[in-house]
């Protein structure tokens, strides 16, 4: 039996340095099974985004242990964090696209990793979020609506085929049709690629429709499930 993708034990994380460090996340224990979809619900400032940053190796735990794919994420592993971040990719709340075409935005991460970015691969990623490559690929980032830009940003993560895809409020500000495309992309990432997903959202009904389990986060602590 394969190990869970993530295991957290006695973890605390926060922001600041030395005496000014403020812990905003306390996780006595959390296991995230490989290939699962985990939802996170909580008010703004509850610690959801901090947990996603921790899982995406953008923030280190000040106390406790975190394991990824059975290996301890210690100081040495975090010093080589770019290797871990190739396996776990975060889409934050702010949609930041490069000032170039949609196709170039989706291809950027692959090229940064020294990988080819064939049109078929870009078209597949855009198709997962309901955008046609022939129509949207040549478009400038300036021509996109907010919802389209959000979906392009998601396609840019999907094309990397990460083991863990971490999404922070992926449906925020989207219309109903776009929300449906995001849901199909989430399920496809798991079903066709075996990805593990952790998703935070205020849309509890939507989250329940695609997640295997939904956890409540309050004041930096997991307080229950829905």
MIDOSE-1310 file (N, C-alpha, C; in nm, 2 decimals, decimal comma, always signed):
residues 226
xxxx	+0,08/-0,12/+0,00/+0,00/+0,00/+0,00/+0,09/+0,13/+0,00; +0,06/+0,22/-0,09/+0,14/+0,34/-0,10/+0,12/+0,43/+0,02; +0,22/+0,51/+0,05/+0,21/+0,61/+0,16/+0,12/+0,72/+0,12; +0,06/+0,79/+0,21/-0,02/+0,91/+0,18/+0,07/+1,01/+0,12
xxxx	+0,02/+1,10/+0,04/+0,10/+1,20/-0,02/+0,15/+1,30/+0,08; +0,07/+1,34/+0,17/+0,11/+1,43/+0,28/+0,07/+1,37/+0,42; +0,16/+1,40/+0,51/+0,13/+1,37/+0,65/+0,19/+1,48/+0,74; +0,11/+1,55/+0,82/+0,15/+1,65/+0,91/+0,14/+1,61/+1,05
xxxx	+0,24/+1,63/+1,13/+0,23/+1,59/+1,27/+0,28/+1,71/+1,36; +0,19/+1,76/+1,45/+0,23/+1,86/+1,54/+0,29/+1,99/+1,47; +0,23/+2,03/+1,36/+0,29/+2,14/+1,28/+0,23/+2,27/+1,33; +0,32/+2,37/+1,34/+0,28/+2,51/+1,36/+0,36/+2,59/+1,25
xxxx	+0,29/+2,69/+1,20/+0,35/+2,77/+1,10/+0,30/+2,91/+1,12; +0,38/+3,01/+1,07/+0,34/+3,15/+1,09/+0,43/+3,24/+1,01; +0,43/+3,37/+1,04/+0,50/+3,47/+0,96/+0,58/+3,56/+1,06; +0,68/+3,62/+1,00/+0,77/+3,70/+1,09/+0,90/+3,63/+1,12
xxxx	+0,99/+3,69/+1,19/+1,12/+3,63/+1,23/+1,14/+3,65/+1,38; +1,22/+3,54/+1,43/+1,26/+3,54/+1,56/+1,15/+3,58/+1,66; +1,18/+3,68/+1,75/+1,08/+3,71/+1,85/+0,95/+3,76/+1,80; +0,95/+3,81/+1,67/+0,83/+3,87/+1,61/+0,75/+3,77/+1,54
xxxx	+0,79/+3,64/+1,54/+0,71/+3,53/+1,47/+0,58/+3,51/+1,53; +0,48/+3,51/+1,45/+0,34/+3,49/+1,49/+0,29/+3,36/+1,43; +0,25/+3,26/+1,51/+0,20/+3,14/+1,46/+0,05/+3,16/+1,43; +0,02/+3,12/+1,30/-0,12/+3,13/+1,26/-0,18/+3,00/+1,22
xxxx	-0,10/+2,89/+1,22/-0,15/+2,76/+1,18/-0,10/+2,66/+1,28; -0,20/+2,58/+1,33/-0,17/+2,47/+1,43/-0,24/+2,34/+1,38; -0,16/+2,25/+1,34/-0,21/+2,12/+1,28/-0,16/+2,00/+1,36; -0,23/+1,95/+1,46/-0,17/+1,84/+1,54/-0,15/+1,72/+1,45
xxxx	-0,25/+1,69/+1,36/-0,23/+1,58/+1,27/-0,32/+1,59/+1,14; -0,26/+1,57/+1,03/-0,34/+1,57/+0,90/-0,28/+1,47/+0,80; -0,36/+1,39/+0,75/-0,32/+1,30/+0,64/-0,40/+1,32/+0,52; -0,33/+1,34/+0,40/-0,39/+1,36/+0,28/-0,35/+1,24/+0,18
xxxx	-0,45/+1,16/+0,15/-0,42/+1,04/+0,07/-0,39/+1,08/-0,07; -0,31/+1,00/-0,13/-0,27/+1,02/-0,27/-0,40/+1,00/-0,36; -0,42/+1,09/-0,45/-0,53/+1,08/-0,54/-0,67/+1,13/-0,49; -0,66/+1,19/-0,37/-0,79/+1,24/-0,30/-0,81/+1,39/-0,34
xxxx	-0,93/+1,43/-0,31/-0,96/+1,58/-0,32/-1,01/+1,62/-0,19; -0,93/+1,71/-0,13/-0,96/+1,76/+0,01/-1,01/+1,91/+0,00; -1,12/+1,94/+0,06/-1,17/+2,07/+0,06/-1,15/+2,14/+0,19; -1,12/+2,27/+0,19/-1,10/+2,35/+0,31/-1,20/+2,47/+0,31
xxxx	-1,27/+2,48/+0,42/-1,37/+2,59/+0,44/-1,34/+2,67/+0,56; -1,36/+2,80/+0,56/-1,33/+2,88/+0,67/-1,34/+3,03/+0,63; -1,36/+3,12/+0,73/-1,37/+3,26/+0,70/-1,23/+3,31/+0,66; -1,23/+3,43/+0,60/-1,11/+3,50/+0,57/-1,02/+3,51/+0,69
xxxx	-0,89/+3,47/+0,67/-0,80/+3,48/+0,78/-0,80/+3,36/+0,88; -0,87/+3,25/+0,84/-0,88/+3,14/+0,92/-0,76/+3,05/+0,92; -0,68/+3,06/+0,81/-0,56/+2,98/+0,80/-0,55/+2,89/+0,68; -0,66/+2,90/+0,60/-0,66/+2,81/+0,48/-0,55/+2,84/+0,38
xxxx	-0,53/+2,97/+0,35/-0,42/+3,00/+0,26/-0,28/+2,97/+0,31; -0,27/+2,98/+0,44/-0,14/+2,95/+0,51/-0,11/+2,80/+0,49; -0,22/+2,72/+0,51/-0,20/+2,57/+0,50/-0,17/+2,54/+0,36; -0,23/+2,60/+0,26/-0,20/+2,57/+0,12/-0,05/+2,61/+0,09
xxxx	+0,00/+2,72/+0,14/+0,13/+2,76/+0,12/+0,23/+2,66/+0,18; +0,19/+2,61/+0,30/+0,28/+2,51/+0,36/+0,28/+2,38/+0,27; +0,17/+2,34/+0,22/+0,16/+2,22/+0,14/+0,23/+2,24/+0,01; +0,24/+2,37/-0,04/+0,31/+2,40/-0,16/+0,46/+2,43/-0,14
xxxx	+0,51/+2,42/-0,02/+0,65/+2,44/+0,01/+0,69/+2,58/-0,01; +0,60/+2,67/+0,01/+0,63/+2,82/+0,00/+0,64/+2,87/+0,14; +0,62/+2,79/+0,24/+0,63/+2,83/+0,38/+0,67/+2,71/+0,46; +0,76/+2,73/+0,55/+0,81/+2,62/+0,63/+0,75/+2,61/+0,77
xxxx	+0,74/+2,49/+0,82/+0,68/+2,47/+0,96/+0,79/+2,51/+1,06; +0,75/+2,59/+1,16/+0,85/+2,62/+1,26/+0,85/+2,52/+1,37; +0,75/+2,43/+1,38/+0,74/+2,33/+1,48/+0,67/+2,21/+1,41; +0,72/+2,09/+1,44/+0,65/+1,97/+1,39/+0,71/+1,91/+1,27
xxxx	+0,65/+1,81/+1,21/+0,70/+1,74/+1,10/+0,60/+1,73/+0,99; +0,65/+1,75/+0,86/+0,57/+1,73/+0,75/+0,64/+1,63/+0,65; +0,56/+1,53/+0,61/+0,61/+1,43/+0,51/+0,54/+1,45/+0,38; +0,62/+1,43/+0,27/+0,56/+1,44/+0,14/+0,61/+1,31/+0,06
xxxx	+0,51/+1,23/+0,02/+0,54/+1,11/-0,05/+0,63/+1,02/+0,03; +0,61/+1,02/+0,16/+0,69/+0,94/+0,25/+0,82/+0,99/+0,30; +0,86/+1,11/+0,24/+0,99/+1,17/+0,28/+0,97/+1,29/+0,37; +1,06/+1,30/+0,47/+1,05/+1,42/+0,56/+1,09/+1,54/+0,49
xxxx	+1,01/+1,65/+0,50/+1,04/+1,78/+0,44/+1,11/+1,86/+0,55; +1,24/+1,84/+0,55/+1,33/+1,90/+0,65/+1,40/+2,02/+0,59; +1,49/+2,08/+0,66/+1,55/+2,20/+0,61/+1,63/+2,18/+0,48; +1,69/+2,06/+0,47/+1,77/+2,03/+0,35/+1,67/+2,02/+0,23
xxxx	+1,56/+1,96/+0,25/+1,46/+1,94/+0,14/+1,41/+2,08/+0,10; +1,39/+2,17/+0,19/+1,33/+2,30/+0,16/+1,44/+2,39/+0,09; +1,57/+2,37/+0,12/+1,67/+2,44/+0,05/+1,67/+2,40/-0,10; +1,63/+2,28/-0,13/+1,61/+2,24/-0,27/+1,47/+2,25/-0,30
xxxx	+1,40/+2,35/-0,25/+1,25/+2,35/-0,26/+1,20/+2,36/-0,40; +1,28/+2,40/-0,50/+1,23/+2,40/-0,64/+1,20/+2,26/-0,69; +1,27/+2,16/-0,63/+1,24/+2,03/-0,67/+1,10/+1,98/-0,62; +1,07/+2,02/-0,50/+0,94/+1,99/-0,44/+0,83/+2,07/-0,51
xxxx	+0,86/+2,19/-0,54/+0,76/+2,28/-0,60/+0,73/+2,23/-0,75; +0,81/+2,15/-0,80/+0,77/+2,09/-0,93/+0,67/+1,98/-0,92; +0,66/+1,93/-0,80/+0,56/+1,82/-0,77/+0,43/+1,87/-0,71; +0,44/+1,99/-0,65/+0,32/+2,05/-0,58/+0,30/+2,19/-0,63
xxxx	+0,19/+2,22/-0,70/+0,18/+2,35/-0,76/+0,06/+2,42/-0,70; +0,08/+2,55/-0,67/-0,03/+2,63/-0,60/-0,08/+2,74/-0,70; -0,21/+2,75/-0,71/-0,28/+2,86/-0,77/-0,34/+2,95/-0,66; -0,28/+3,06/-0,64/-0,33/+3,15/-0,54/-0,46/+3,23/-0,58
xxxx	-0,50/+3,31/-0,49/-0,62/+3,39/-0,51/-0,61/+3,50/-0,62; -0,49/+3,55/-0,63/-0,46/+3,66/-0,73/-0,42/+3,60/-0,86; -0,50/+3,64/-0,97/-0,47/+3,59/-1,10/-0,36/+3,68/-1,16; -0,24/+3,63/-1,18/-0,13/+3,71/-1,24/-0,09/+3,64/-1,37
xxxx	-0,12/+3,70/-1,48/-0,08/+3,65/-1,61/+0,04/+3,73/-1,66; +0,12/+3,67/-1,74/+0,23/+3,74/-1,81/+0,17/+3,83/-1,92; +0,24/+3,93/-1,95/+0,19/+4,02/-2,06/+0,22/+3,97/-2,19; +0,16/+3,86/-2,23/+0,18/+3,79/-2,35/+0,06/+3,71/-2,39
xxxx	+0,07/+3,63/-2,49/-0,05/+3,56/-2,54/-0,09/+3,45/-2,44; -0,22/+3,40/-2,45/-0,27/+3,29/-2,37/-0,18/+3,17/-2,39; -0,14/+3,13/-2,51/-0,06/+3,01/-2,53/+0,07/+3,03/-2,46; +0,13/+3,15/-2,47/+0,26/+3,17/-2,40/+0,25/+3,16/-2,25
xxxx	+0,14/+3,21/-2,20/+0,12/+3,20/-2,05/+0,11/+3,05/-2,01; +0,04/+2,97/-2,09/+0,02/+2,83/-2,05/+0,16/+2,76/-2,07; +0,24/+2,80/-2,17/+0,36/+2,73/-2,19/+0,48/+2,77/-2,10; +0,46/+2,88/-2,03/+0,57/+2,94/-1,96/+0,63/+2,85/-1,86
xxxx	+0,55/+2,78/-1,78/+0,60/+2,70/-1,67/+0,68/+2,58/-1,73; +0,63/+2,52/-1,84/+0,71/+2,41/-1,90/+0,84/+2,46/-1,95; +0,85/+2,57/-2,02/+0,97/+2,62/-2,07/+1,07/+2,66/-1,96; +1,01/+2,71/-1,85/+1,10/+2,74/-1,73/+1,17/+2,62/-1,68
xxxx	+1,10/+2,50/-1,69/+1,15/+2,38/-1,65/+1,24/+2,31/-1,76; +1,26/+2,37/-1,87/+1,34/+2,32/-1,98/+1,27/+2,21/-2,05; +1,13/+2,21/-2,05/+1,05/+2,11/-2,12/+0,99/+2,17/-2,24; +0,96/+2,08/-2,34/+0,89/+2,12/-2,46/+0,75/+2,16/-2,43
xxxx	+0,69/+2,25/-2,51/+0,56/+2,29/-2,49/+0,48/+2,28/-2,62; +0,46/+2,15/-2,67/+0,39/+2,14/-2,80/+0,25/+2,19/-2,79; +0,20/+2,23/-2,91/+0,06/+2,28/-2,92/-0,04/+2,19/-2,86; -0,02/+2,06/-2,89/-0,12/+1,96/-2,84/-0,14/+1,96/-2,69
xxxx	-0,02/+1,98/-2,62/-0,03/+1,98/-2,48/-0,10/+2,10/-2,42; -0,07/+2,22/-2,49/-0,13/+2,34/-2,45/-0,28/+2,34/-2,48; -0,31/+2,28/-2,59/-0,46/+2,27/-2,63/-0,53/+2,18/-2,53; -0,47/+2,07/-2,48/-0,53/+1,98/-2,39/-0,56/+2,06/-2,26
xxxx	-0,46/+2,13/-2,21/-0,47/+2,20/-2,08/-0,58/+2,31/-2,09; -0,59/+2,38/-2,20/-0,69/+2,48/-2,22/-0,83/+2,42/-2,23; -0,83/+2,30/-2,30/-0,96/+2,23/-2,31/-1,01/+2,18/-2,18; -0,92/+2,15/-2,09/-0,97/+2,11/-1,96/-1,05/+2,22/-1,88
xxxx	-1,02/+2,34/-1,91/-1,09/+2,45/-1,85/-1,19/+2,52/-1,94; -1,22/+2,45/-2,05/-1,33/+2,49/-2,14/-1,29/+2,60/-2,23; -1,16/+2,62/-2,27/-1,12/+2,72/-2,36/-1,06/+2,65/-2,49; -1,11/+2,69/-2,60/-1,06/+2,64/-2,73/-0,93/+2,70/-2,77
xxxx	-0,83/+2,61/-2,80/-0,69/+2,67/-2,83/-0,69/+2,76/-2,95; -0,76/+2,72/-3,05/-0,76/+2,80/-3,18/-0,82/+2,94/-3,15; -0,91/+2,95/-3,07/-0,98/+3,07/-3,04/-0,90/+3,15/-2,94; -0,86/+3,09/-2,83/-0,80/+3,16/-2,71/-0,64/+3,16/-2,72
xxxx	-0,58/+3,06/-2,78/-0,43/+3,05/-2,78/-0,36/+3,18/-2,82; -0,41/+3,24/-2,94/-0,34/+3,36/-2,99/-0,38/+3,49/-2,91; -0,48/+3,48/-2,83/-0,53/+3,61/-2,77/-0,43/+3,66/-2,67; -0,43/+3,80/-2,66/-0,35/+3,86/-2,57/-0,41/+3,85/-2,43
xxxx	-0,33/+3,86/-2,33/-0,38/+3,86/-2,19/-0,48/+3,97/-2,17; -0,46/+4,08/-2,24/-0,55/+4,20/-2,22/-0,69/+4,17/-2,27; -0,71/+4,07/-2,36/-0,84/+4,05/-2,42/-0,93/+3,96/-2,33; -0,88/+3,91/-2,22/-0,95/+3,82/-2,14/-1,04/+3,88/-2,03
xxxx	-1,15/+3,82/-2,01/-1,23/+3,87/-1,89/-1,17/+3,81/-1,77; -1,21/+3,86/-1,65/-1,16/+3,81/-1,53/-1,17/+3,66/-1,51; -1,29/+3,61/-1,55/-1,31/+3,46/-1,54/-1,22/+3,38/-1,64; -1,20/+3,44/-1,76/-1,12/+3,37/-1,86/-0,97/+3,37/-1,81
xxxx	-0,93/+3,48/-1,75/-0,79/+3,49/-1,70/-0,77/+3,39/-1,59; -0,87/+3,37/-1,51/-0,86/+3,27/-1,40/-0,85/+3,13/-1,45; -0,92/+3,10/-1,56/-0,92/+2,97/-1,62/-0,79/+2,95/-1,69; -0,73/+3,05/-1,75/-0,60/+3,04/-1,82/-0,49/+3,01/-1,71
xxxx	-0,50/+3,08/-1,60/-0,40/+3,05/-1,49/-0,41/+2,91/-1,44; -0,53/+2,86/-1,43/-0,55/+2,72/-1,39/-0,49/+2,62/-1,50; -0,52/+2,65/-1,63/-0,46/+2,57/-1,73/-0,31/+2,57/-1,73; -0,25/+2,68/-1,69/-0,10/+2,69/-1,68/-0,05/+2,60/-1,57
xxxx	-0,13/+2,57/-1,47/-0,09/+2,48/-1,36/-0,11/+2,33/-1,41; -0,23/+2,31/-1,47/-0,26/+2,18/-1,52/-0,16/+2,12/-1,62; -0,11/+2,21/-1,70/-0,02/+2,16/-1,81/+0,11/+2,10/-1,75; +0,14/+2,14/-1,63/+0,26/+2,09/-1,56/+0,24/+1,95/-1,50
xxxx	+0,12/+1,90/-1,50/+0,08/+1,77/-1,45/+0,14/+1,74/-1,31; +0,12/+1,83/-1,21/+0,18/+1,81/-1,08/+0,11/+1,69/-1,01; +0,18/+1,64/-0,91/+0,13/+1,53/-0,82/+0,02/+1,59/-0,73; +0,05/+1,72/-0,68/-0,04/+1,79/-0,60/-0,08/+1,92/-0,66
xxxx	-0,21/+1,95/-0,67/-0,26/+2,07/-0,72/-0,33/+2,14/-0,61; -0,29/+2,26/-0,57/-0,34/+2,33/-0,46/-0,41/+2,46/-0,51; -0,54/+2,47/-0,48/-0,62/+2,58/-0,54/-0,68/+2,66/-0,43; -0,65/+2,79/-0,43/-0,70/+2,88/-0,33/-0,81/+2,97/-0,39
xxxx	-0,94/+2,94/-0,35/-1,06/+3,00/-0,40/-1,06/+3,01/-0,55; -1,06/+2,89/-0,62/-1,05/+2,89/-0,76/-1,17/+2,93/-0,84; -1,29/+2,94/-0,77/-1,41/+2,98/-0,83/-1,45/+3,12/-0,79; -1,37/+3,19/-0,72/-1,41/+3,33/-0,67/-1,42/+3,42/-0,79
xxxx	-1,54/+3,49/-0,80/-1,56/+3,58/-0,90/-1,60/+3,52/-1,04; -1,62/+3,39/-1,05/-1,65/+3,33/-1,17/-1,80/+3,31/-1,19; -1,85/+3,31/-1,32/-1,99/+3,29/-1,34/-2,02/+3,14/-1,34; -2,14/+3,10/-1,34/-2,18/+2,96/-1,33/-2,11/+2,87/-1,43
xxxx	-2,11/+2,92/-1,56/-2,05/+2,83/-1,66/-1,90/+2,81/-1,63; -1,83/+2,91/-1,59/-1,69/+2,90/-1,56/-1,66/+2,81/-1,44; -1,75/+2,82/-1,34/-1,74/+2,73/-1,22/-1,75/+2,59/-1,27; -1,84/+2,56/-1,36/-1,86/+2,42/-1,41/-1,73/+2,37/-1,48
xxxx	-1,67/+2,46/-1,56/-1,55/+2,42/-1,62/-1,43/+2,39/-1,52; -1,43/+2,47/-1,42/-1,33/+2,45/-1,31/-1,35/+2,32/-1,25; -1,47/+2,28/-1,22/-1,51/+2,16/-1,16/-1,47/+2,04/-1,25; -1,50/+2,05/-1,37/-1,46/+1,94/-1,47/-1,31/+1,93/-1,47
xxxx	-1,23/+2,04/-1,47/-1,09/+2,03/-1,47/-1,03/+1,97/-1,35; -1,09/+2,00/-1,23/-1,05/+1,94/-1,11/-1,07/+1,79/-1,11; -1,18/+1,75/-1,15/-1,21/+1,60/-1,15/-1,12/+1,53/-1,26; -1,10/+1,60/-1,37/-1,01/+1,54/-1,47/-0,87/+1,52/-1,42
xxxx	-0,82/+1,62/-1,35/-0,68/+1,62/-1,30/-0,66/+1,50/-1,21; -0,77/+1,46/-1,13/-0,76/+1,35/-1,04/-0,78/+1,22/-1,12; -0,89/+1,21/-1,21/-0,93/+1,09/-1,27/-0,83/+1,05/-1,38; -0,78/+1,14/-1,46/-0,70/+1,10/-1,57/-0,55/+1,11/-1,54
xxxx	-0,52/+1,19/-1,44/-0,37/+1,21/-1,41/-0,33/+1,16/-1,27; -0,43/+1,13/-1,19/-0,40/+1,08/-1,06/-0,35/+1,18/-0,96; -0,38/+1,31/-0,99/-0,34/+1,42/-0,90/-0,41/+1,42/-0,77; -0,35/+1,47/-0,67/-0,41/+1,50/-0,54/-0,44/+1,65/-0,53
xxxx	-0,56/+1,68/-0,49/-0,60/+1,82/-0,49/-0,64/+1,87/-0,35; -0,60/+1,99/-0,31/-0,65/+2,05/-0,19/-0,70/+2,19/-0,23; -0,83/+2,21/-0,20/-0,90/+2,33/-0,25/-0,96/+2,40/-0,14; -0,94/+2,53/-0,13/-1,01/+2,61/-0,04/-1,12/+2,69/-0,11
xxxx	-1,23/+2,71/-0,05/-1,34/+2,78/-0,11/-1,45/+2,82/-0,01; -1,51/+2,94/-0,04/-1,62/+2,98/+0,04/-1,75/+2,92/-0,01; -1,75/+2,86/-0,13/-1,86/+2,80/-0,19/-1,88/+2,65/-0,14; -1,94/+2,64/-0,03/-1,95/+2,51/+0,03/-2,01/+2,40/-0,05
xxxx	-2,13/+2,44/-0,11/-2,20/+2,34/-0,20/-2,11/+2,30/-0,31; -2,04/+2,39/-0,38/-1,96/+2,35/-0,49/-1,84/+2,26/-0,44; -1,79/+2,30/-0,33/-1,68/+2,22/-0,28/-1,72/+2,08/-0,24; -1,84/+2,06/-0,18/-1,89/+1,93/-0,15/-1,91/+1,85/-0,28
xxxx	-1,94/+1,91/-0,39/-1,98/+1,84/-0,51/-1,85/+1,78/-0,58; -1,73/+1,82/-0,54/-1,61/+1,77/-0,60/-1,51/+1,71/-0,50; -1,52/+1,74/-0,38/-1,42/+1,69/-0,28/-1,47/+1,56/-0,21; -1,37/+1,48/-0,18/-1,40/+1,36/-0,10/-1,43/+1,39/+0,04
xxxx	-1,37/+1,49/+0,10/-1,40/+1,53/+0,23/-1,37/+1,68/+0,24; -1,45/+1,75/+0,33/-1,43/+1,89/+0,35/-1,40/+1,92/+0,50; -1,29/+1,99/+0,53/-1,26/+2,02/+0,66/-1,28/+2,17/+0,69; -1,33/+2,19/+0,82/-1,35/+2,33/+0,87/-1,22/+2,38/+0,93
xxxx	-1,18/+2,50/+0,89/-1,06/+2,57/+0,95/-1,11/+2,70/+1,02; -1,06/+2,71/+1,14/-1,10/+2,83/+1,22/-0,98/+2,87/+1,31; -0,94/+2,99/+1,30/-0,83/+3,04/+1,38/-0,71/+2,95/+1,37; -0,68/+2,91/+1,25/-0,56/+2,83/+1,23/-0,56/+2,69/+1,27
xxxx	-0,68/+2,64/+1,30/-0,70/+2,50/+1,35/-0,81/+2,43/+1,27; -0,79/+2,30/+1,25/-0,89/+2,22/+1,18/-0,99/+2,18/+1,29; -1,11/+2,23/+1,28/-1,21/+2,21/+1,39/-1,31/+2,11/+1,37; -1,32/+2,05/+1,25/-1,42/+1,95/+1,22/-1,43/+1,93/+1,07
xx	-1,54/+1,86/+1,03/-1,56/+1,83/+0,89/-1,71/+1,85/+0,85; -1,73/+1,86/+0,73/-1,87/+1,87/+0,68/-1,92/+1,74/+0,61
